[in-house]
């Protein structure tokens, strides 16, 4: 248990330590007390952290658990999309299963730590203090991530403390570094449940190494990136998320005449920069119309007048259009739908070419001044691009049915193996009870 917990401490810390942008985002929600605490280091920091933990209520967020073969943990639109993809693969190959979404189907509530797991709580919190001590220097953002991770880790353990028979056969997450997902995954791992990771977006080298029973990745480039990060543990599957025939050939068809332009900002864009881009498009005689599709996690709000000006949309139109994208993995999705993509890094504060699409020749970049020209007529998207792109989207190279079948068969074998293990465990418990009652 403590080994799994320690691994999780590293996972939620790596991306904060290495990623300036990520640290900036999570830093917005850090309590002042943790920021002040982080000014210390070593033994003094560990002492302050221990005192902080001691002063917190002995409660956790627990869940009214119920049995399901597959248990999915995650609530964002991107996470749910990946879970649906995995279920679709199983359905395609007639794999039988039951499933629940942990944050939707299980009622959450705050509960006092039961005496049965009080010792576990003490050991876990002490391990966290030791981990902070070993780190020496830890940022306030890192401490905040650690607290969130620890809360979910303990909450899941507490939820199943006297209900081990309700543990799922397989646990599934779609994020490998978020505190809550890591907390769930590490708790399940310590409880002996296999954990499957289904990648929800492109990755970079600030991500933690792969260490799951199996990882279902989106493309070969992601696997190569993870291999550079560190040793890859567990089985890996590279499977396209596209079931229907992709329209990559449409991307290469030249656009003639006026074009419709759609802007796809990240969740962390600058309102003023977006307005500058819109004004440039409005001055461009080759732009027939424009729209903006906001990221679902956008924290900004807009009034009715602004919404009309920016022409916000909640969905991606089927009609072919030119897509302007910031530092977002939506690049792959848009290209698969037949829309040529051009990356404008001035739209957000994320490090330019965060996902490496431009460097790898998968998508071109443009500058703000290009928005007043017919920038989509440069001939970037051609047969050579189609060859390069297969590292980002497997379906550009070959049909994905065989890859999905391989994944489905693995899941079926794992479900069956877990079912046998659970049956043997249940038989052992029955015999134990009978022996203690003097029946045998």
N, C-alpha and C positions, 0 to 999 in steps of 0.2 A: 504493500500500500504506500509506504513512505517513498519507495523508489519511484513509483508512478507519479506521486505528488511532486517530487523534486524535478522530474523531467518536465512536468507542466510549468513549473516556475521558470525554467529556462525557455520554454516555448513562448510564453507570453512576454518574456523580457527581451528576447532577441530582436524582435521587430521594432520595439520601442528604442532600444539602444542603437540599432543600425539605421533606422529610417527617420530622417528629419521631418518629412511630411507627416508620417504617421504619429510621431511624437507631438507634433504641433496640434493635430486633430484631437488626440486623447488628452492633451494637456489643457484643453479648454474646460474640462470637467473635473479637474483635480482640486480637492479641498485645500484650503490655505494651510491647514495644520500639517498635511503631508508634504507640502512644498517646503515649509519651515523645517520639518524633520529631515528632509533630504539634504539640507545644508551641512548636516553632520556626516560622519563616515565611520566605517569600521565598527569597533565595539560600542562606541557611543550611539551610532545609528541603530544598531541591533537592540540596545537597551531601550531607546526611545520607541522603537517599533513594538517591542514586547509590552511596554507600558500602555501603548495605544491599544493593542489587542486586549489587554487585561481590562481596559475600561469600556470595551464594547459589550453590548447586551449578548447574552448567551442564547441567541436565536439564529435560525437559518431559514432560508426559503426552501420549503419542501413541496413535494408533489404527491397528490393522491394517485399512486401508481396502479396500473392495471396491466395485465399481460398482453403482449403482442410479440410476434416473431421478430419483426423489425421495429426498432425505435429510432425515430429521426429527431435530432435536436437542432433547432434553428427556426427563426421566425421571419427573416427578411425575404423580400421577393426573390432575390438571387438564390438564397438557400432553398426556398420552396421549389424553385424551378429545377434545381439539381435533384432534389428528392423525387420530383415527378418524373424526371428523366430516368432515374434508376428503376422506379416502379414500372415505367413503360417498357424498359428492357426485360424485366421479369415477366410482364404480361405477354410480351411478344413471343416469349419462349415457353409460355404456359407453366411458369413456376408458381406453385401454390404458396401463399403466405398470408399472414395477417400483419397489420401495421398501425402505428400511431405516431402522431407528431407531438413530441414531448412538450412543446410550449403552447400547443393549441388544444390537444385532447386531454391533457392532465391538468386538473385544477391546482393552481399554485396557492400557497398560503405561508404565512410566517409561523414558525413553530419553535418552541423552546427545545434546546438540545436535550434529548432523552438521556437518562442516566446510563442506558446501555451503550451509548456511543460517546459519552463524555470523555472517556479515556482516549478514544480515537481523536476527538477534537483537540485535546491537549497535546497529543503527539504530533498532529498535523501542524498546529500553530507553532509549536516549538521547532519543527523542521523548517517552517517558514522563516523564523527568526535566525536560525543557523544559516540558512541560505543567504539572507540579507547580510549577515556578518561576513560570509565568505566573499560576497560580491565586493565589499568594501565601500564602493560608492554606488548609490542607487538614486535615480531621479524621482521626483514626486509622481510623475506619470507612471513610472515603473511600479512604484509602491501601490498606486491606485489600481493598476492592472492586476497586481498580485492579490489585492484584497478581493476584487471581483472574482478572480479565478478561484481563490480559496473558498469563498462563499458558495459557489456552485458545486465545487468538489465535495464540500461537507454536506451540502443540501441533498445531493444525489445519494451519497452514502447513508445519510439519515433516512431518506425516503425508503430505501430498501433494507434498512437495518434488520427488521423482523419479517421481511417479505422477499427473501431470496428466491423463493419459488416463482415470483412474478418477474424475475429478470428476463429481458428479451434474449433471443438467440443471437441477434446481431444488433449493434448500435451503429448509427450512421450520422456523420457530421459533414458539413460542406465548407468548413473553415478550419484551418490548421493553426491559427494563432490568436483568435479572439478569446478573451478570458473565459466567457461563458461556455463556448464550444470546447475549449481545451479542458475546462473543469469537468464537463460532462464526459468527455472522452477518457480522461485520466481516471475518473471515478469508475467508469465502466471497465476500464482495463484492470484496475485493482480488484474489481469484483469478478474477474475472469471472463468478461464478455468481449468477444472480438469486436474491433472497431474498424469501420470502413470510412475512408475519407473520399468525398466526391468533390473535386476541385470546382469552385464556382466562378473563378475569374483568373486572368493571367497572373503569373507570379514573377517575382524578382529575387535576386540573391540575398535580400534582407530577410527572406522567409526562413523559418526553422526547417531542419532536415525532416524527411519523411520517416515516420516511425509508427506505422499502422499495420493492422493485419493485412489490409490491401488498400491501395490508393488508385482511384479512377480518375486519370488525368485527361485533360482536354486535347493535348497535342504533344508531339515529340519534343518540341522546344521546352515545354514545361518540365518534362522528365530530364532533359539535359541540364536545365537550370537547377533542379533539385540535386542532381548528381554533383554539380559544382559546389553546392552549399555544404554537402556532407554525405556520409554513407546512407544509402537508401535501404531501409528495412521494410520487410513485408513484400507482398506481391504487388506488381504495378500493371495497370491496364491503360492503354491509350485508346480512347474511344471518342469519336465525334459526337457532339450533342445534336447533330442534325439527322433526323430520321427521313424527312422528305428530301427529294432531290434539290440540292443547292443550286443557286443561280450564278455561279462564279463567271460563267461565260458571258452573262449579261453585263457584268462589270466592264468587260473589255469592249463592248459595243460603243462606238463613238456617240457622244451627245451632240446633236446639231440644233441650232437655233437657241431659243431661250431655255433656261433650266430652272427647275425648282430646287431651292437650297434649304436643307435642314441642318440646324445646329444642335449638337448633342454635348452639352457641358457635363463635367464631372459634378459631384455633389458639392465640391468646394470651388466654385467659380466666383469671379469678381463681377458684380452687377454692372459696374461702369465699363469694364472691358467688353462685356456682352453687348452693351448698348452701342459702343464704338463699332463692333462688328456688324450689328444690325444696320447702323447708319451707312456703313460702307456698302452693304448689300443693296440698300435702298437707292444708292447712287449708281449702282451697276446696271446699265441698260440690258445686259444679257441675263439678268435674274428676273424670271417671270413672277416668282413669289418666294416667300421664305416662311419658315416656322422654327420653333424651338421646342425640343422635347427634353424636359428636365429629368435629371436623375431622380429615381424614387426616394432617395434619402436626402434630397436637398433641404437644408435647414432654413433657407430664406423664404419669406412670404411676400406676396405681391398683391397690390390692389387691382381692382377691375380695369382701370385705365392702363396700368402696366401690362396686365395680362393680354389686353387687346393689342397693345403696341408690339409686344414680343411674339404674339401669335403662338401661345403655348399649346402643345398637343400632349395627350396622355398616352398615345400609342404611335407606333411607327407606321406611316402610310405604306400601302402596297405599291403605289405609283412610284416608278423609278425617279430618284432624285439624287442630287449631289449632297453628300453628308460631310459636314465639318465637325470634327471630334477633337476634344481635348485629350488629356491623358486617361483614356478609358479603354477597357477591354471590349467595349461594345463594337469596336472596330471589326472584329471577326464576325460578329453576328450580322452587322450591316452589309459586309461584303458577301456573306453567304446568301443574303436576300437580294443581291444584284445591284446594290447601290455603291457607286465609287466613293471612296472615303479619302478625305484630306485632313491631316492633323494640324490643328492650330494651337500650339502650346501656350500662346499668350492668354488663353481663356481661363487658366487656373494657375494656382501657385505650386503645383506639383512639379518635381524635377522633370525637365524636358525629356521626352522619349523614355518615360519611366518603364514602359513595357518592352521597349526595344523594337517596335514595329518598323520605325524608320531606318534604324541602323541595319536591320535584317532585310531591307528592301521589300517589306510586305505592304507598307503604305507610305505615301509621300507626305512631306510637311509643307506648309505654306506660311507666309508671313501676313500680318494684318493688311499690308498694302496690296496684297494679291486679291483681296476680296472685291476690289473694284474692277477686276479683269476677269476674263473667261479662263480661270486657272484650271478648269477641268478638261482642257483640250490639249494637254501636254503629252499625251501618249504613254503615260507611265504604265497603265494597265494593259499588258500584252501577254504573249505566250510565255515569255521568260518569267514574268510575274507569277503566272499560273504554276510554274515549276517550283519557284521559291516558296510560294505560299503553303505548300503541303506540310511544311514543318509547323505551321500555325493551325492548319485545319486539315485533318487526316482525310476527309472526304474529297479533297481536291486531288488526291492521289489514287484512292481506291474505294470501292464500296465498303460500307461499314457493317454489313450484316454479320460477317464472320467474327469481327471484333466484338460485337454485341453478344453473339452466341457464346464466345469464350468467357465473357464476364458473367453471363447468365448461368452457365454451367458451374462456374466457381461458386457463385452465390447459392446454387441449389445444393452443391456438395457440403458447403459450410452449414446451411440450414439443417441438412440431414444429420451431419456429424454432431451439431449442437443438440438436436432433438434426442439423439441416442444418449449423449452425456447427461442431459437433464432427466431422462427416464431412469438411468442408472442411479443418479443422485437421489431422485424421489424414492426409488426402491430401497436405497440404503437408509433413508430417513424413516421409512415405514418400519423397517426391520429394527432400527434403533429404538423407536418408540415401543415396539412390541416387546423387545428385550427388557427395557426399563420397566415395563408393566408386568413382567414375569410371564408373558404369553408364550415365549419360546425359551 
